[in-house]
């Protein structure tokens, strides 16, 4: 996976961190010392991660992550109009039909997991 988002995790610590496996790929004391990008092997062949998974994100919010293309993370809301909001794409996806299909399947995953008590 191609990672280029630079994050500050401490007073003098900048990192490139994989959004899927949370592995720190590069670190530096200043933002400009980090490389432009890094790659993570967590989504290569042999990775047995499920297509969708639920996790607790920042500020204790429940999040959903899609681990197959088109990958995204989103906040689980279970609101009147939408169950999934604040979607952040991890891949560049120009095919809106494929993205809509992935979002529909994410909604189905949420319904199944809420029935099974994972919510």
C-alpha positions as CSV (number, residue, x, y, z in Angstrom):
1,X,0.0,0.0,0.0
2,X,1.2,3.5,-0.9
3,X,1.3,5.7,2.2
4,X,2.0,9.5,1.9
5,X,0.0,11.0,4.8
6,X,2.4,12.5,7.4
7,X,1.2,12.5,10.9
8,X,2.4,14.1,14.1
9,X,2.3,11.7,17.0
10,X,4.3,13.6,19.6
11,X,6.0,16.9,20.3
12,X,9.0,16.0,18.1
13,X,7.8,12.9,16.2
14,X,6.4,12.8,12.7
15,X,5.6,9.4,11.1
16,X,4.3,7.7,8.0
17,X,1.8,5.2,9.4
18,X,-0.1,2.5,7.4
19,X,-3.9,3.1,7.9
20,X,-4.6,-0.6,7.5
21,X,-2.1,-2.3,9.9
22,X,-0.9,0.8,11.9
23,X,2.7,-0.1,11.3
24,X,5.1,2.9,11.4
25,X,6.9,2.9,8.1
26,X,9.1,6.0,8.6
27,X,9.7,8.5,11.4
28,X,11.6,11.7,11.9
29,X,11.8,14.7,14.3
30,X,10.7,17.2,11.6
31,X,8.0,16.8,8.9
32,X,10.4,17.8,6.1
33,X,12.8,15.0,7.0
34,X,10.2,12.3,6.2
35,X,10.3,10.7,2.7
36,X,7.6,11.7,0.3
37,X,6.0,8.3,0.5
38,X,6.5,4.7,1.8
39,X,5.0,1.4,0.9
40,X,3.5,-1.2,3.2
41,X,3.2,-4.9,2.4
42,X,0.1,-5.5,4.5
43,X,-2.3,-5.6,1.5
44,X,-0.2,-7.9,-0.8
45,X,-1.2,-11.4,-1.7
46,X,-1.3,-13.8,1.2
47,X,-3.0,-11.1,3.4
48,X,-5.9,-12.9,5.0
49,X,-7.7,-9.8,6.3
50,X,-11.5,-9.8,6.0
51,X,-13.0,-7.5,3.3
52,X,-14.6,-5.4,6.0
53,X,-13.8,-4.9,9.7
54,X,-15.1,-2.8,12.5
55,X,-12.8,-0.9,14.9
56,X,-12.8,1.9,17.4
57,X,-11.2,5.0,16.0
58,X,-10.2,8.4,17.4
59,X,-12.4,9.7,20.2
60,X,-14.0,6.3,20.7
61,X,-16.0,6.5,17.5
62,X,-16.9,3.2,15.8
63,X,-15.4,2.9,12.4
64,X,-15.6,0.5,9.4
65,X,-12.7,-0.2,7.1
66,X,-12.7,-1.9,3.7
67,X,-9.5,-3.8,3.1
68,X,-10.0,-4.5,-0.6
69,X,-10.0,-2.1,-3.5
70,X,-11.5,0.5,-3.3
71,X,-10.3,0.8,0.2
72,X,-11.8,3.3,2.6
73,X,-12.4,4.0,6.3
74,X,-15.7,5.6,7.5
75,X,-17.5,6.4,10.7
76,X,-20.5,4.2,11.6
77,X,-23.4,6.5,12.5
78,X,-26.7,4.5,12.0
79,X,-28.5,7.8,11.3
80,X,-31.8,8.2,9.5
81,X,-30.3,8.9,6.1
82,X,-27.1,7.0,6.2
83,X,-25.3,4.4,8.3
84,X,-21.8,5.3,7.1
85,X,-20.5,8.9,7.1
86,X,-17.2,10.8,6.9
87,X,-15.8,8.4,4.3
88,X,-12.0,8.7,3.7
89,X,-10.8,6.9,0.5
90,X,-7.4,5.2,0.8
91,X,-7.2,4.5,-2.9
92,X,-7.7,6.7,-5.9
93,X,-11.0,5.4,-7.3
94,X,-12.6,7.1,-10.3
95,X,-15.1,4.3,-10.9
96,X,-18.2,5.6,-9.0
97,X,-20.2,2.4,-9.7
98,X,-17.5,0.3,-8.1
99,X,-17.3,2.6,-5.1
100,X,-21.1,2.6,-4.8
101,X,-21.1,-1.2,-4.9
102,X,-18.4,-1.3,-2.1
103,X,-20.5,1.1,0.0
104,X,-23.6,-1.0,-0.4
105,X,-21.7,-4.1,0.6
106,X,-20.4,-2.2,3.7
107,X,-24.0,-1.4,4.7
108,X,-24.9,-5.1,4.3
109,X,-21.8,-6.0,6.5
110,X,-23.0,-3.6,9.2
111,X,-26.5,-5.1,9.2
112,X,-25.2,-8.6,9.5
113,X,-22.7,-7.7,12.2
114,X,-25.4,-5.8,14.2
115,X,-27.6,-8.9,14.1
116,X,-24.7,-11.0,15.3
117,X,-24.0,-8.7,18.2
118,X,-20.7,-7.3,16.9
119,X,-22.0,-3.7,17.0
